[in-house]
């Protein structure tokens, strides 16, 4: 009936969102020792550069002693080194960030790497000196901006990672802080759209997108307005990709739910007015969505005119 100390640790860890990698016993001891020294906040997985070796092990041919992965392990394996000779967490960010950035792009490694990156933030290892290299990890995660939108299993780790980064925003440069602001908004809004299960929640997120779209300089300037009434070109370049992610999320809901159609129609109409803010491919996508919305609106009117309003109200398109 009584749980052992080890069983208790395993059971209690289930409530923590950050997944733990299986370690050899000597590595486990090193991780626990470092966690005590750096006062890792409760719920955060202690960072150790050896964690990267678990990712390297997944590479084909890594079991070969002559493989570069094995040679890298020799460089990063400092568990037996004197404490004074071991790198600080800040130094490990600087030396390990490029590898984390490489691995976070891989879907099967993304969640684990996001956990490692999050633990570095919680330890305070991301400082003014190490934030530049660490930003590579965040940038790499956003190389696939639709990943958390399309696949629910990634949503928690993306939220945690970018919320953690934003809590430490003062460590980043002004340029990186500006990009963090966009990513923070992008995640919250796109996930608000895709996770909405009724018109109220969807409209609330859609209003955030509409407000941002209306700040972009329109392709045709309205009477009485000038470029100074809208965001600068530099700011528009930061926000346009985030807005496209949100439009894609909205259109996914448009294709599934009748309650998403009116708000999405409004968003696409607003996007059409500023479509020159995007590159040719994204501008063409907005135009295609606009044609779909117009066609669906004509079909709905025709159905209503023929006495099919009741069927339309039931969610059929």
C-alpha positions as CSV (number, residue, x, y, z in Angstrom):
1,X,0.0,0.0,0.0
2,X,2.7,2.6,0.7
3,X,4.3,4.2,-2.3
4,X,8.1,4.2,-2.5
5,X,10.0,7.5,-2.8
6,X,10.6,6.8,-6.5
7,X,7.0,6.0,-7.2
8,X,5.8,9.1,-5.4
9,X,8.1,11.2,-7.6
10,X,6.8,9.6,-10.7
11,X,3.1,10.0,-9.6
12,X,3.6,13.7,-8.6
13,X,5.3,14.5,-11.9
14,X,2.2,13.6,-13.9
15,X,0.6,16.9,-13.0
16,X,3.5,18.8,-14.6
17,X,3.0,19.7,-18.2
18,X,6.7,19.4,-19.1
19,X,7.6,15.9,-20.2
20,X,10.7,14.2,-18.6
21,X,13.3,12.4,-20.7
22,X,14.5,9.0,-19.5
23,X,17.9,9.4,-18.1
24,X,20.8,7.2,-17.0
25,X,21.1,7.2,-13.2
26,X,24.3,9.2,-13.2
27,X,22.7,11.9,-15.4
28,X,19.6,12.0,-13.2
29,X,21.8,12.7,-10.2
30,X,23.6,15.5,-12.1
31,X,20.2,17.1,-13.1
32,X,18.9,17.0,-9.6
33,X,22.0,18.5,-8.2
34,X,21.9,21.3,-10.8
35,X,18.3,21.9,-10.1
36,X,19.0,22.5,-6.4
37,X,21.9,24.8,-7.2
38,X,19.9,27.0,-9.6
39,X,16.7,26.9,-7.6
40,X,14.5,25.9,-10.5
41,X,10.9,26.9,-9.9
42,X,8.4,24.2,-9.0
43,X,7.0,22.5,-12.1
44,X,10.0,23.3,-14.4
45,X,12.2,20.5,-15.7
46,X,15.8,21.1,-14.8
47,X,17.9,21.9,-17.8
48,X,21.1,20.0,-18.6
49,X,23.1,20.1,-21.8
50,X,23.1,16.3,-21.8
51,X,19.3,16.5,-22.6
52,X,20.4,17.4,-26.1
53,X,22.0,14.0,-26.5
54,X,18.6,12.3,-26.1
55,X,17.6,14.2,-29.2
56,X,20.8,13.3,-31.1
57,X,20.2,9.6,-30.2
58,X,17.1,9.8,-32.4
59,X,19.2,10.6,-35.5
60,X,19.8,7.6,-37.9
61,X,23.2,6.1,-37.3
62,X,23.7,7.7,-33.9
63,X,24.6,4.4,-32.4
64,X,27.8,4.3,-34.4
65,X,30.6,5.3,-32.1
66,X,32.2,7.3,-35.0
67,X,29.0,9.2,-35.8
68,X,29.2,12.9,-35.2
69,X,26.4,12.6,-32.6
70,X,28.7,10.5,-30.4
71,X,31.5,13.0,-30.8
72,X,29.1,15.8,-29.8
73,X,28.2,13.8,-26.7
74,X,31.8,13.9,-25.6
75,X,31.8,17.6,-25.8
76,X,28.5,18.1,-23.9
77,X,28.9,15.3,-21.3
78,X,30.2,17.3,-18.3
79,X,28.5,15.4,-15.5
80,X,31.8,14.1,-14.2
81,X,33.6,17.5,-14.4
82,X,34.3,19.5,-11.3
83,X,31.5,21.9,-10.5
84,X,33.8,24.9,-11.0
85,X,34.6,23.7,-14.5
86,X,31.0,23.2,-15.6
87,X,29.4,25.8,-17.8
88,X,26.6,28.0,-16.3
89,X,23.1,27.7,-17.5
90,X,23.6,31.0,-19.3
91,X,26.6,29.6,-21.1
92,X,24.7,26.4,-22.0
93,X,22.0,28.6,-23.7
94,X,24.7,30.3,-25.8
95,X,26.3,27.0,-26.8
96,X,23.2,24.9,-27.1
97,X,20.6,27.2,-28.6
98,X,21.5,26.4,-32.2
99,X,21.0,22.7,-31.6
100,X,17.7,23.4,-29.8
101,X,16.6,25.5,-32.8
102,X,17.4,22.7,-35.2
103,X,15.5,20.1,-33.2
104,X,12.4,22.2,-32.5
105,X,11.6,22.3,-36.2
106,X,11.1,18.5,-36.2
107,X,7.5,17.6,-35.3
108,X,8.5,14.5,-33.3
109,X,11.0,16.5,-31.2
110,X,9.1,19.8,-30.9
111,X,7.3,19.2,-27.6
112,X,10.4,17.9,-25.9
113,X,12.6,20.7,-27.1
114,X,9.9,23.3,-26.1
115,X,10.0,21.8,-22.6
116,X,13.8,22.2,-22.5
117,X,13.6,25.8,-23.7
118,X,10.9,26.6,-21.2
119,X,13.0,25.2,-18.4
120,X,15.8,27.6,-19.4
121,X,13.5,30.5,-19.2
122,X,12.2,29.5,-15.8
123,X,15.8,29.0,-14.5
124,X,16.6,32.6,-15.5
125,X,19.2,31.3,-17.9
126,X,18.0,33.6,-20.6
127,X,19.7,36.9,-20.0
128,X,20.7,40.0,-22.0
129,X,23.8,38.1,-22.9
130,X,22.1,34.8,-23.9
131,X,18.8,36.0,-25.3
132,X,20.1,36.5,-28.8
133,X,21.1,32.8,-29.2
134,X,17.9,31.8,-27.4
135,X,15.8,33.8,-29.8
136,X,16.9,31.4,-32.5
137,X,14.8,28.7,-30.8
138,X,11.7,30.9,-30.8
139,X,12.2,31.9,-34.4
140,X,12.6,28.3,-35.4
141,X,9.4,27.3,-33.6
142,X,7.6,29.9,-35.6
143,X,8.9,28.6,-38.9
144,X,5.8,26.5,-38.8
145,X,3.2,29.0,-37.5
146,X,0.2,26.8,-38.4
147,X,1.5,23.8,-36.4
148,X,-0.3,24.6,-33.2
149,X,-3.4,25.7,-35.1
150,X,-3.7,22.5,-37.1
151,X,-2.5,20.0,-34.4
152,X,-3.9,20.3,-30.9
153,X,-1.1,18.3,-29.3
154,X,1.3,21.2,-29.9
155,X,-0.8,23.9,-28.3
156,X,0.2,23.6,-24.7
157,X,3.9,23.6,-25.4
158,X,3.7,26.6,-27.8
159,X,1.6,28.5,-25.3
160,X,4.0,27.7,-22.4
161,X,7.1,28.5,-24.3
162,X,6.0,31.9,-25.6
163,X,4.3,32.9,-22.4
164,X,7.5,32.1,-20.6
165,X,9.5,34.1,-23.2
166,X,7.2,37.1,-22.8
167,X,7.5,37.0,-19.0
168,X,11.3,37.5,-19.6
169,X,10.9,40.0,-22.4
170,X,13.1,42.5,-20.7
171,X,16.1,40.2,-21.4
172,X,15.6,40.6,-25.2
173,X,16.6,43.4,-27.5
174,X,14.0,46.0,-28.6
175,X,13.7,44.3,-32.0
176,X,13.1,40.9,-30.5
177,X,10.6,42.3,-28.0
178,X,8.6,43.7,-30.9
179,X,8.5,40.3,-32.6
180,X,7.6,38.6,-29.3
181,X,4.6,40.9,-29.0
182,X,3.4,39.8,-32.5
183,X,3.9,36.1,-31.7
184,X,2.2,36.4,-28.4
185,X,-0.8,38.0,-30.0
186,X,-0.8,35.6,-33.0
187,X,-0.9,32.5,-30.8
188,X,-3.6,33.8,-28.5
189,X,-5.8,35.0,-31.3
190,X,-5.3,32.2,-33.8
191,X,-5.9,29.6,-31.1
192,X,-8.9,31.6,-29.9
193,X,-10.4,31.3,-33.4
194,X,-9.6,27.6,-33.9
195,X,-10.7,26.6,-30.4
196,X,-14.0,28.5,-30.5
197,X,-17.1,26.4,-30.2
198,X,-19.7,29.0,-30.6
199,X,-20.3,32.3,-32.4
200,X,-19.6,34.4,-29.3
201,X,-16.1,33.0,-28.7
202,X,-15.4,33.2,-32.4
203,X,-16.6,36.8,-32.8
204,X,-14.5,37.9,-29.8
205,X,-11.3,36.6,-31.5
206,X,-12.4,37.8,-34.9
207,X,-12.7,41.3,-33.6
208,X,-9.0,41.3,-32.6
209,X,-8.1,40.3,-36.1
210,X,-10.4,43.0,-37.6
211,X,-8.9,45.7,-35.5
212,X,-5.4,44.8,-36.6
213,X,-6.4,44.6,-40.3
214,X,-8.0,48.0,-40.1
215,X,-4.7,49.5,-38.9
216,X,-2.9,48.4,-42.1
217,X,-2.6,51.0,-44.9
218,X,-5.4,50.2,-47.5
219,X,-4.6,49.6,-51.1
220,X,-6.9,52.5,-52.0
221,X,-6.6,55.4,-49.6
222,X,-10.0,56.5,-48.3
223,X,-11.0,60.2,-48.6
224,X,-9.6,62.3,-45.8
225,X,-7.0,59.7,-44.8
226,X,-3.3,59.6,-45.3
227,X,-0.5,57.1,-44.7
228,X,0.2,58.6,-41.3
229,X,-3.2,57.3,-40.1
230,X,-2.0,53.7,-40.4
231,X,0.8,51.5,-39.2
232,X,4.3,52.1,-40.6
233,X,5.6,49.9,-43.3
234,X,8.1,48.3,-40.9
235,X,5.3,47.5,-38.4
236,X,3.0,46.2,-41.1
237,X,5.7,43.8,-42.3
238,X,5.8,42.3,-38.7
239,X,2.1,42.0,-38.4
240,X,1.0,40.8,-41.9
241,X,2.3,37.2,-41.4
242,X,0.5,36.9,-38.0
243,X,-2.7,38.2,-39.6
244,X,-2.4,35.6,-42.4
245,X,-2.2,32.8,-39.8
246,X,-5.3,34.1,-38.1
247,X,-7.2,34.4,-41.4
248,X,-6.3,30.8,-42.1
249,X,-7.6,29.7,-38.7
250,X,-10.8,31.6,-39.3
251,X,-11.4,30.1,-42.7
252,X,-10.9,26.6,-41.3
253,X,-13.8,27.3,-39.0
254,X,-15.8,28.9,-41.8
255,X,-15.7,25.6,-43.7
256,X,-17.0,23.7,-40.7
257,X,-19.5,25.9,-38.8
258,X,-22.4,28.1,-39.9
259,X,-21.8,30.4,-36.9
260,X,-18.4,31.3,-38.2
261,X,-19.5,32.5,-41.6
262,X,-20.6,36.0,-40.9
263,X,-17.5,37.0,-38.9
264,X,-15.2,35.4,-41.5
265,X,-17.0,37.2,-44.3
266,X,-16.2,40.4,-42.5
267,X,-12.5,39.5,-42.0
268,X,-12.0,38.5,-45.6
269,X,-13.6,41.7,-46.9
270,X,-11.2,43.7,-44.7
271,X,-8.3,41.6,-45.8
272,X,-9.2,42.3,-49.5
273,X,-8.8,46.0,-48.8
274,X,-5.2,45.6,-47.7
275,X,-4.1,42.6,-49.7
276,X,-1.0,44.4,-51.1
277,X,0.5,44.1,-47.6
278,X,1.1,40.4,-48.3
279,X,3.3,38.7,-50.9
280,X,1.8,37.5,-54.2
281,X,0.9,34.0,-52.9
282,X,-0.9,35.2,-49.8
283,X,-2.7,38.0,-51.7
284,X,-3.9,35.4,-54.1
285,X,-5.1,33.2,-51.2
286,X,-7.1,36.2,-49.9
287,X,-8.7,36.7,-53.3
288,X,-9.7,33.0,-53.5
289,X,-11.3,33.1,-50.0
290,X,-13.2,36.2,-51.1
291,X,-14.6,34.3,-54.1
292,X,-15.7,31.5,-51.9
293,X,-17.4,33.8,-49.4
294,X,-19.2,35.7,-52.2
295,X,-20.3,32.4,-53.8
296,X,-21.6,31.1,-50.4
297,X,-23.4,34.4,-49.7
298,X,-25.2,34.2,-53.1
299,X,-26.1,30.6,-52.4
300,X,-27.5,31.4,-49.0
301,X,-29.7,34.2,-50.4
302,X,-31.0,32.0,-53.1
303,X,-31.8,29.3,-50.6
304,X,-33.6,31.8,-48.4
305,X,-35.6,33.1,-51.3
306,X,-36.7,29.6,-52.2
307,X,-38.0,29.0,-48.7
308,X,-35.0,27.1,-47.4
309,X,-34.2,29.4,-44.6
310,X,-34.9,26.8,-42.0
311,X,-32.4,24.4,-43.5
312,X,-29.8,27.1,-43.6
313,X,-30.4,28.0,-39.9
314,X,-29.6,24.3,-39.1
315,X,-26.1,24.8,-40.3
316,X,-26.3,23.5,-43.9
317,X,-24.5,25.4,-46.6
